[in-house]
């Protein structure tokens, strides 16, 4: 481990706060459950919003992007809301006529409406660590962080109503370390811990065999986390065609716990944020959906 102990990764660290956030678990319907932290796809959308320029966004997505995401929240509430459908076919299916919108003598929203429960995170903090081989990308993000007039829209975490504020924007180094003091706050943050095939910096910064052993020992649900997407044309009904988003996925564990000892009773050497005293798990974001890892 001697070669990796002196290496460091220079990253852009962005901190965000939000009064509320919802990162939908796509397999949930009612109630609509939330992940405790944003998927990579949500983070990429947030970064694209800050860049505010197509050419700069394409430069960020051209290749070599790596992301680490940390998050915490104070409590979870449930919102009771209505989902509405403006499709003419949905309206006729509900009311049997395009000219009617009464159901059991009660006027309803055109197209129909359904009550839905949505899980919402409250008092949210998110930290994003971004590495990119093109230093101009990190430079543009750092510069635009305090220039909202360049953003595509207001900053939000997932839903448009979940407004976010930037609390920190700095260039820093995260270095490999297995010191207990640098890992002591790992249970304070939710993270995506990428599988070895999708982890960034193995061999160059971290020992691949050690990381693999650590990944197998770390507790946490296995999740396919959405990252980049490409538009794919698919057939719809009646011979029509439309576009859908075909996402790439990063295999990862959803974790929030203490770093376990390895079989040799040593802590693994991981990239750490010494200020927050926590490891930072970096994932390689591939520009081709369907291909994970570097």
ZAROFI-849257 format. One record per residue (C-alpha): residue in three letters; x, y, z. Coordinates in Angstrom, 1 decimal. Last residue first. Layout:
<nodes>
@residuo ALA; u X; v Y; w Z
...
</nodes>
This chain:
<nodes>
@residuo UNK; u -14.1; v 2.8; w -16.0
@residuo UNK; u -17.0; v 1.0; w -14.5
@residuo UNK; u -20.5; v 0.4; w -15.9
@residuo UNK; u -21.6; v 0.0; w -19.5
@residuo UNK; u -25.3; v 0.1; w -20.1
@residuo UNK; u -25.4; v 3.8; w -20.8
@residuo UNK; u -22.2; v 5.0; w -22.5
@residuo UNK; u -20.7; v 8.0; w -20.8
@residuo UNK; u -19.4; v 6.0; w -17.9
@residuo UNK; u -19.6; v 7.6; w -14.4
@residuo UNK; u -16.8; v 6.1; w -12.3
@residuo UNK; u -17.9; v 6.0; w -8.7
@residuo UNK; u -16.1; v 7.6; w -5.7
@residuo UNK; u -16.8; v 6.5; w -2.2
@residuo UNK; u -15.8; v 9.3; w 0.3
@residuo UNK; u -14.7; v 8.1; w 3.7
@residuo UNK; u -15.6; v 10.3; w 6.7
@residuo UNK; u -13.9; v 12.7; w 9.0
@residuo UNK; u -15.9; v 15.7; w 7.7
@residuo UNK; u -12.8; v 17.8; w 7.5
@residuo UNK; u -10.5; v 14.9; w 6.7
@residuo UNK; u -12.6; v 14.0; w 3.7
@residuo UNK; u -11.4; v 10.4; w 3.0
@residuo UNK; u -10.4; v 8.1; w 0.2
@residuo UNK; u -10.1; v 4.7; w 1.7
@residuo UNK; u -7.4; v 2.4; w 3.2
@residuo UNK; u -9.2; v -0.5; w 4.8
@residuo UNK; u -9.2; v -0.8; w 8.6
@residuo UNK; u -7.0; v -3.6; w 9.9
@residuo UNK; u -8.0; v -6.8; w 11.7
@residuo UNK; u -6.3; v -8.9; w 9.0
@residuo UNK; u -9.8; v -10.1; w 7.9
@residuo UNK; u -10.8; v -6.5; w 7.3
@residuo UNK; u -12.3; v -4.3; w 9.9
@residuo UNK; u -15.7; v -2.7; w 9.3
@residuo UNK; u -16.3; v 1.0; w 8.4
@residuo UNK; u -19.1; v 2.2; w 10.6
@residuo UNK; u -22.5; v 2.7; w 9.0
@residuo UNK; u -24.7; v 4.3; w 6.4
@residuo UNK; u -24.7; v 2.3; w 3.2
@residuo UNK; u -26.7; v 2.0; w 0.0
@residuo UNK; u -24.5; v -0.5; w -1.9
@residuo UNK; u -23.6; v 0.0; w -5.5
@residuo UNK; u -24.1; v -1.2; w -9.1
@residuo UNK; u -23.9; v 1.9; w -11.3
@residuo UNK; u -26.8; v 2.0; w -13.8
@residuo UNK; u -27.0; v 3.4; w -17.4
@residuo UNK; u -30.3; v 4.9; w -18.2
@residuo UNK; u -32.4; v 4.6; w -21.4
@residuo UNK; u -34.6; v 7.7; w -21.5
@residuo UNK; u -37.6; v 7.2; w -23.7
@residuo UNK; u -38.5; v 8.7; w -27.1
@residuo UNK; u -41.7; v 8.0; w -29.1
@residuo UNK; u -43.0; v 6.1; w -32.0
@residuo UNK; u -46.6; v 5.7; w -33.3
@residuo UNK; u -47.8; v 2.5; w -35.0
@residuo UNK; u -51.1; v 2.5; w -33.2
@residuo UNK; u -49.6; v 2.2; w -29.8
@residuo UNK; u -46.0; v 3.2; w -29.1
@residuo UNK; u -42.8; v 2.0; w -30.8
@residuo UNK; u -39.4; v 3.0; w -29.2
@residuo UNK; u -36.8; v 5.6; w -30.0
@residuo UNK; u -34.0; v 5.8; w -27.5
@residuo UNK; u -32.7; v 8.9; w -25.7
@residuo UNK; u -29.5; v 8.4; w -23.8
@residuo UNK; u -29.0; v 8.2; w -20.1
@residuo UNK; u -26.3; v 8.9; w -17.5
@residuo UNK; u -26.5; v 7.7; w -13.9
@residuo UNK; u -29.2; v 5.5; w -12.3
@residuo UNK; u -28.2; v 3.5; w -9.2
@residuo UNK; u -28.6; v -0.2; w -9.4
@residuo UNK; u -28.9; v -1.0; w -5.6
@residuo UNK; u -27.5; v -3.6; w -3.2
@residuo UNK; u -28.7; v -3.0; w 0.3
@residuo UNK; u -26.1; v -2.2; w 2.9
@residuo UNK; u -23.5; v -3.8; w 5.2
@residuo UNK; u -19.9; v -3.6; w 4.3
@residuo UNK; u -18.0; v -6.9; w 4.3
@residuo UNK; u -18.1; v -7.6; w 0.6
@residuo UNK; u -17.2; v -4.0; w -0.2
@residuo UNK; u -14.2; v -4.2; w 2.2
@residuo UNK; u -12.9; v -7.4; w 0.5
@residuo UNK; u -13.2; v -5.7; w -2.9
@residuo UNK; u -11.5; v -2.6; w -1.6
@residuo UNK; u -8.6; v -4.6; w -0.3
@residuo UNK; u -8.2; v -6.5; w -3.6
@residuo UNK; u -8.3; v -3.2; w -5.6
@residuo UNK; u -5.7; v -1.4; w -3.4
@residuo UNK; u -6.7; v 2.3; w -3.6
@residuo UNK; u -5.3; v 5.3; w -5.5
@residuo UNK; u -4.1; v 4.0; w -8.9
@residuo UNK; u -5.1; v 0.4; w -8.4
@residuo UNK; u -8.7; v 1.3; w -7.9
@residuo UNK; u -9.3; v 5.0; w -8.6
@residuo UNK; u -13.0; v 5.0; w -9.3
@residuo UNK; u -15.4; v 2.2; w -8.3
@residuo UNK; u -17.7; v 0.7; w -10.9
@residuo UNK; u -16.3; v -2.9; w -11.2
@residuo UNK; u -15.5; v -2.8; w -7.4
@residuo UNK; u -19.1; v -2.2; w -6.6
@residuo UNK; u -19.9; v 1.5; w -5.9
@residuo UNK; u -20.7; v 2.6; w -2.3
@residuo UNK; u -23.6; v 5.0; w -2.6
@residuo UNK; u -23.6; v 7.1; w 0.6
@residuo UNK; u -25.7; v 8.0; w 3.6
@residuo UNK; u -23.8; v 10.1; w 6.1
@residuo UNK; u -23.4; v 10.1; w 9.9
@residuo UNK; u -22.2; v 6.4; w 10.0
@residuo UNK; u -18.9; v 7.3; w 8.3
@residuo UNK; u -18.1; v 9.9; w 11.1
@residuo UNK; u -15.1; v 8.0; w 12.6
@residuo UNK; u -13.3; v 7.4; w 9.3
@residuo UNK; u -10.5; v 10.0; w 9.5
@residuo UNK; u -10.0; v 9.3; w 13.2
@residuo UNK; u -9.6; v 5.6; w 12.6
@residuo UNK; u -6.7; v 6.1; w 10.3
@residuo UNK; u -7.0; v 4.0; w 7.2
@residuo UNK; u -6.1; v 6.8; w 4.7
@residuo UNK; u -6.3; v 7.5; w 1.0
@residuo UNK; u -6.4; v 11.2; w 0.2
@residuo UNK; u -9.2; v 13.6; w -0.7
@residuo UNK; u -7.8; v 16.9; w -2.0
@residuo UNK; u -9.7; v 20.1; w -2.2
@residuo UNK; u -11.3; v 22.6; w -4.7
@residuo UNK; u -14.1; v 24.5; w -3.0
@residuo UNK; u -17.8; v 25.3; w -3.3
@residuo UNK; u -19.8; v 25.3; w -0.1
@residuo UNK; u -23.3; v 26.3; w 1.0
@residuo UNK; u -25.1; v 26.1; w -2.3
@residuo UNK; u -28.9; v 26.4; w -1.8
@residuo UNK; u -31.6; v 24.0; w -2.9
@residuo UNK; u -35.3; v 24.3; w -3.8
@residuo UNK; u -37.4; v 21.2; w -3.5
@residuo UNK; u -40.3; v 22.4; w -5.6
@residuo UNK; u -38.7; v 21.3; w -8.9
@residuo UNK; u -38.4; v 17.7; w -7.6
@residuo UNK; u -35.0; v 16.1; w -7.7
@residuo UNK; u -32.8; v 18.4; w -5.5
@residuo UNK; u -33.4; v 21.9; w -6.9
@residuo UNK; u -31.3; v 24.8; w -8.1
@residuo UNK; u -33.3; v 27.6; w -9.8
@residuo UNK; u -33.1; v 27.4; w -13.6
@residuo UNK; u -30.6; v 26.9; w -16.4
@residuo UNK; u -27.9; v 28.6; w -14.3
@residuo UNK; u -25.9; v 31.5; w -15.6
@residuo UNK; u -27.8; v 34.2; w -13.6
@residuo UNK; u -27.1; v 32.1; w -10.5
@residuo UNK; u -23.4; v 33.2; w -10.5
@residuo UNK; u -22.0; v 31.9; w -7.2
@residuo UNK; u -21.6; v 28.3; w -8.2
@residuo UNK; u -20.8; v 29.4; w -11.8
@residuo UNK; u -17.1; v 29.9; w -11.1
@residuo UNK; u -16.6; v 26.5; w -9.3
@residuo UNK; u -18.6; v 24.7; w -12.0
@residuo UNK; u -16.7; v 26.4; w -14.8
@residuo UNK; u -13.3; v 25.5; w -13.1
@residuo UNK; u -14.4; v 21.9; w -12.5
@residuo UNK; u -15.1; v 21.6; w -16.2
@residuo UNK; u -12.0; v 23.5; w -17.2
@residuo UNK; u -9.9; v 21.0; w -15.3
@residuo UNK; u -10.7; v 18.3; w -17.9
@residuo UNK; u -9.7; v 15.1; w -16.1
@residuo UNK; u -12.9; v 15.3; w -14.0
@residuo UNK; u -13.4; v 14.6; w -10.3
@residuo UNK; u -16.5; v 15.7; w -8.5
@residuo UNK; u -17.4; v 15.4; w -4.8
@residuo UNK; u -21.0; v 16.2; w -4.0
@residuo UNK; u -22.2; v 16.9; w -0.4
@residuo UNK; u -25.9; v 16.9; w 0.4
@residuo UNK; u -27.7; v 18.3; w 3.5
@residuo UNK; u -31.4; v 17.9; w 3.9
@residuo UNK; u -33.6; v 19.5; w 6.6
@residuo UNK; u -36.6; v 17.3; w 5.6
@residuo UNK; u -36.8; v 14.1; w 3.5
@residuo UNK; u -40.2; v 13.5; w 1.9
@residuo UNK; u -42.2; v 10.3; w 1.5
@residuo UNK; u -45.1; v 10.8; w -1.0
@residuo UNK; u -48.6; v 9.5; w -0.4
@residuo UNK; u -50.9; v 9.5; w -3.5
@residuo UNK; u -54.5; v 10.4; w -4.1
@residuo UNK; u -55.5; v 9.9; w -7.8
@residuo UNK; u -57.0; v 12.4; w -10.2
@residuo UNK; u -59.1; v 12.3; w -13.3
@residuo UNK; u -58.6; v 13.6; w -16.9
@residuo UNK; u -60.1; v 17.0; w -16.1
@residuo UNK; u -60.0; v 17.6; w -12.3
@residuo UNK; u -63.2; v 16.5; w -10.6
@residuo UNK; u -66.7; v 17.7; w -10.2
@residuo UNK; u -68.9; v 15.6; w -7.8
@residuo UNK; u -72.2; v 14.0; w -9.0
@residuo UNK; u -70.8; v 10.5; w -8.7
@residuo UNK; u -67.9; v 11.5; w -10.9
@residuo UNK; u -68.4; v 14.7; w -12.8
@residuo UNK; u -66.0; v 15.8; w -15.6
@residuo UNK; u -68.2; v 15.5; w -18.7
@residuo UNK; u -67.8; v 16.8; w -22.2
@residuo UNK; u -65.1; v 14.3; w -23.2
@residuo UNK; u -67.4; v 11.5; w -22.2
@residuo UNK; u -67.0; v 8.2; w -20.3
@residuo UNK; u -65.8; v 10.1; w -17.2
@residuo UNK; u -62.7; v 8.1; w -16.1
@residuo UNK; u -61.8; v 6.4; w -19.4
@residuo UNK; u -62.8; v 9.5; w -21.3
@residuo UNK; u -60.4; v 11.6; w -19.2
@residuo UNK; u -57.6; v 9.0; w -19.4
@residuo UNK; u -58.0; v 8.9; w -23.2
@residuo UNK; u -57.8; v 12.7; w -23.4
@residuo UNK; u -54.6; v 12.7; w -21.3
@residuo UNK; u -54.5; v 15.4; w -18.7
@residuo UNK; u -53.7; v 13.1; w -15.8
@residuo UNK; u -53.4; v 14.4; w -12.2
@residuo UNK; u -51.6; v 13.0; w -9.2
@residuo UNK; u -53.0; v 14.3; w -6.0
@residuo UNK; u -51.2; v 14.9; w -2.7
@residuo UNK; u -50.7; v 13.6; w 0.8
@residuo UNK; u -47.2; v 14.3; w 1.9
@residuo UNK; u -45.4; v 12.1; w 4.4
@residuo UNK; u -42.6; v 13.2; w 6.7
@residuo UNK; u -39.0; v 12.1; w 7.2
@residuo UNK; u -36.5; v 13.5; w 9.7
@residuo UNK; u -33.2; v 15.2; w 10.2
@residuo UNK; u -31.5; v 14.5; w 6.9
@residuo UNK; u -28.0; v 13.4; w 5.7
@residuo UNK; u -26.3; v 13.1; w 2.4
@residuo UNK; u -22.9; v 12.1; w 0.8
@residuo UNK; u -22.3; v 11.7; w -2.9
@residuo UNK; u -19.0; v 10.8; w -4.7
@residuo UNK; u -18.7; v 11.3; w -8.4
@residuo UNK; u -16.3; v 10.5; w -11.2
@residuo UNK; u -16.3; v 11.9; w -14.7
@residuo UNK; u -13.7; v 10.6; w -17.1
@residuo UNK; u -15.7; v 11.0; w -20.3
@residuo UNK; u -17.5; v 13.5; w -22.5
@residuo UNK; u -20.2; v 14.2; w -20.0
@residuo UNK; u -18.5; v 17.2; w -18.5
@residuo UNK; u -17.6; v 18.5; w -22.0
@residuo UNK; u -21.2; v 18.0; w -23.1
@residuo UNK; u -22.4; v 20.1; w -20.2
@residuo UNK; u -19.9; v 22.8; w -21.1
@residuo UNK; u -21.1; v 22.8; w -24.7
@residuo UNK; u -24.8; v 22.9; w -23.6
@residuo UNK; u -24.4; v 25.8; w -21.2
@residuo UNK; u -26.0; v 26.3; w -17.8
@residuo UNK; u -23.1; v 24.8; w -15.9
@residuo UNK; u -25.1; v 25.0; w -12.7
@residuo UNK; u -28.1; v 23.2; w -14.2
@residuo UNK; u -25.7; v 20.5; w -15.6
@residuo UNK; u -24.4; v 20.0; w -12.1
@residuo UNK; u -28.0; v 19.5; w -10.8
@residuo UNK; u -28.8; v 17.1; w -13.6
@residuo UNK; u -25.6; v 15.1; w -12.9
@residuo UNK; u -26.6; v 14.9; w -9.2
@residuo UNK; u -30.1; v 13.6; w -10.1
@residuo UNK; u -28.5; v 10.9; w -12.4
@residuo UNK; u -26.0; v 10.0; w -9.7
@residuo UNK; u -28.9; v 9.1; w -7.4
@residuo UNK; u -29.8; v 11.5; w -4.6
@residuo UNK; u -29.6; v 10.5; w -1.0
@residuo UNK; u -32.0; v 9.0; w 1.6
@residuo UNK; u -33.9; v 7.1; w -1.2
@residuo UNK; u -37.6; v 8.0; w -1.3
@residuo UNK; u -40.8; v 6.0; w -1.3
@residuo UNK; u -43.9; v 6.8; w -3.3
@residuo UNK; u -46.7; v 5.4; w -1.2
@residuo UNK; u -48.2; v 4.4; w -3.5
@residuo UNK; u -46.0; v 3.6; w -6.4
@residuo UNK; u -42.6; v 2.2; w -5.5
@residuo UNK; u -40.3; v 0.6; w -8.0
@residuo UNK; u -38.8; v 3.9; w -9.0
@residuo UNK; u -37.5; v 4.7; w -5.5
@residuo UNK; u -38.1; v 8.4; w -5.7
@residuo UNK; u -35.5; v 10.9; w -4.5
@residuo UNK; u -37.7; v 13.4; w -2.6
@residuo UNK; u -36.2; v 16.5; w -1.0
@residuo UNK; u -37.1; v 19.2; w 1.6
@residuo UNK; u -35.7; v 22.2; w 3.3
@residuo UNK; u -32.6; v 22.0; w 1.1
@residuo UNK; u -28.9; v 22.4; w 1.8
@residuo UNK; u -26.1; v 21.9; w -0.7
@residuo UNK; u -22.3; v 21.5; w -0.4
@residuo UNK; u -20.0; v 21.2; w -3.5
@residuo UNK; u -16.5; v 19.7; w -3.4
@residuo UNK; u -14.4; v 19.9; w -6.5
@residuo UNK; u -11.8; v 17.2; w -6.5
@residuo UNK; u -8.0; v 16.6; w -6.4
@residuo UNK; u -7.3; v 13.0; w -5.7
@residuo UNK; u -4.3; v 12.2; w -3.6
@residuo UNK; u -1.4; v 9.7; w -3.7
@residuo UNK; u 1.0; v 9.3; w -0.8
@residuo UNK; u -0.6; v 6.1; w 0.7
@residuo UNK; u -1.2; v 4.5; w -2.7
@residuo UNK; u 2.4; v 3.7; w -3.4
@residuo UNK; u 3.0; v 2.3; w 0.0
@residuo UNK; u 0.0; v 0.0; w 0.0
</nodes>
